[in-house]
Amino acid sequence: MNGAAGSGSERPADLELVRVAIKPEGAFGVILAEGLPSGLVSLERTYSTYGLNPQGPQYVKIPAGRYLCRRTLFHAGGYETYEVTGVIGHSRLLFHRGNVEGDTEGCILLGQRHGLVRGSIGVLDSALAFAQFLRLTAGRSSFEFEVRTV
């Protein structure tokens, strides 16, 4: 399993991230579970393809595709989470708590809704959302994860 899009004949992923906006302020998405809204939203750091021009096209570390997520420890936070594996050129891309783009170096922040945090667009109620994420993945050592952009 890697970041390449599948043939469409495989079974649906356990969780799916659908990115709805990729802007200099971050990549904003919604999380689906079994194809339905889970009540979780996401935020990822974006990077400019034009170096110092933040208004140019943006990219994220996790390209669209299908991945295997494995249970691991988020050392900085001291709690269990999942790592998105198989992202070429990157490792330790985790799901974790946080509110604004500056809280991540490419990992996926989870919230219950998007909104303003200290004047910046971000995700709100991250701790509650992360607990909900752990309930969705309870008892699993791994799960299949699909990322797409609309």
C-alpha positions as CSV (number, residue, x, y, z in Angstrom):
1,M,0.0,0.0,0.0
2,N,1.4,3.4,-0.9
3,G,0.3,6.9,-1.8
4,A,-0.8,5.9,-5.3
5,A,-4.5,6.0,-6.0
6,G,-6.1,2.5,-6.3
7,S,-7.9,1.0,-9.2
8,G,-11.3,1.6,-7.5
9,S,-11.9,-2.2,-7.1
10,E,-10.6,-2.4,-3.6
11,R,-12.8,-2.1,-0.5
12,P,-13.4,1.4,1.0
13,A,-10.8,2.6,3.4
14,D,-11.7,2.6,7.1
15,L,-11.2,6.3,7.4
16,E,-11.0,9.0,4.7
17,L,-9.7,12.5,4.7
18,V,-11.4,14.7,2.2
19,R,-9.6,18.0,1.8
20,V,-11.9,20.9,0.9
21,A,-9.4,23.8,0.8
22,I,-5.6,24.0,0.5
23,K,-4.5,27.6,1.2
24,P,-1.5,29.4,2.7
25,E,-3.3,29.2,6.1
26,G,-3.5,25.4,5.9
27,A,-5.2,22.4,4.3
28,F,-8.7,22.0,5.7
29,G,-10.6,18.7,5.5
30,V,-13.3,16.5,6.9
31,I,-12.9,12.9,8.1
32,L,-15.3,10.2,6.9
33,A,-15.8,6.9,8.6
34,E,-17.2,4.2,6.5
35,G,-18.0,6.8,3.9
36,L,-20.1,9.0,6.2
37,P,-19.2,12.2,8.1
38,S,-17.6,11.3,11.4
39,G,-18.0,14.7,13.1
40,L,-14.2,15.3,12.8
41,V,-12.4,18.0,10.8
42,S,-8.7,18.3,10.0
43,L,-5.9,20.8,9.5
44,E,-2.5,20.2,8.0
45,R,0.4,22.6,7.4
46,T,0.8,23.8,3.8
47,Y,4.1,24.7,2.1
48,S,4.5,27.1,-0.8
49,T,5.8,25.7,-4.1
50,Y,7.4,29.1,-4.7
51,G,9.6,29.2,-1.7
52,L,9.2,32.6,-0.1
53,N,5.9,33.5,-1.9
54,P,3.2,32.3,0.4
55,Q,0.5,33.2,-2.0
56,G,1.7,30.8,-4.6
57,P,0.4,27.2,-5.1
58,Q,0.4,25.2,-1.9
59,Y,1.2,21.5,-1.2
60,V,1.0,19.2,1.8
61,K,3.3,16.4,2.9
62,I,0.7,13.6,2.5
63,P,-0.4,13.4,-1.1
64,A,-3.7,12.0,-2.2
65,G,-3.7,8.2,-2.1
66,R,-4.3,5.2,0.2
67,Y,-2.2,4.5,3.2
68,L,-1.8,2.2,6.2
69,C,-2.0,3.9,9.6
70,R,-0.2,2.1,12.5
71,R,-0.6,2.6,16.2
72,T,2.4,4.4,17.7
73,L,3.3,6.8,20.5
74,F,3.4,10.6,20.0
75,H,6.5,11.2,22.0
76,A,6.1,15.0,22.2
77,G,2.6,14.7,23.6
78,G,3.1,11.4,25.6
79,Y,0.0,9.7,24.2
80,E,-0.9,6.9,21.8
81,T,-2.0,7.8,18.3
82,Y,-1.5,6.5,14.7
83,E,1.2,7.2,12.1
84,V,0.4,7.5,8.4
85,T,2.9,5.1,6.8
86,G,4.1,4.9,3.2
87,V,4.4,8.6,2.5
88,I,7.5,8.9,0.2
89,G,10.2,11.0,1.8
90,H,8.5,11.4,5.1
91,S,8.0,9.5,8.4
92,R,6.3,10.1,11.7
93,L,3.3,11.8,10.1
94,L,0.8,11.5,13.0
95,F,-2.7,12.3,13.9
96,H,-2.6,14.5,17.0
97,R,-4.1,17.4,19.0
98,G,-3.5,21.0,18.0
99,N,-5.4,24.0,16.9
100,V,-3.5,26.0,14.3
101,E,-1.0,25.4,11.5
102,G,1.9,26.2,13.7
103,D,1.0,23.3,15.9
104,T,2.1,20.8,13.2
105,E,5.1,20.1,10.9
106,G,3.0,18.1,8.5
107,C,0.9,15.9,10.8
108,I,-2.9,15.8,10.8
109,L,-4.5,17.9,13.5
110,L,-8.1,16.9,14.5
111,G,-10.9,19.1,15.6
112,Q,-14.7,19.1,15.8
113,R,-15.1,22.2,13.6
114,H,-13.1,24.8,11.8
115,G,-13.0,28.3,13.3
116,L,-10.8,31.2,14.6
117,V,-8.1,30.5,17.2
118,R,-6.3,33.7,18.4
119,G,-7.1,35.4,15.0
120,S,-6.0,32.4,12.8
121,I,-8.2,29.9,11.1
122,G,-7.8,26.5,12.7
123,V,-9.6,23.5,14.3
124,L,-11.6,23.8,17.5
125,D,-12.2,21.4,20.4
126,S,-9.1,19.3,19.4
127,A,-8.9,17.3,22.6
128,L,-12.5,16.2,22.3
129,A,-12.0,15.4,18.6
130,F,-8.9,13.4,19.3
131,A,-10.8,11.4,22.0
132,Q,-13.5,10.8,19.4
133,F,-10.9,9.7,16.8
134,L,-9.5,7.1,19.4
135,R,-13.0,5.8,19.9
136,L,-13.4,5.3,16.1
137,T,-10.1,3.4,16.0
138,A,-10.5,1.6,19.3
139,G,-8.9,-1.9,19.4
140,R,-7.1,-1.5,16.1
141,S,-3.4,-1.9,15.7
142,S,-3.8,-0.4,12.2
143,F,-6.4,0.9,9.7
144,E,-6.6,1.8,6.0
145,F,-6.7,5.5,5.3
146,E,-7.5,7.3,2.1
147,V,-6.7,10.9,1.3
148,R,-8.3,12.9,-1.5
149,T,-8.8,16.5,-2.4
150,V,-12.0,17.9,-3.9
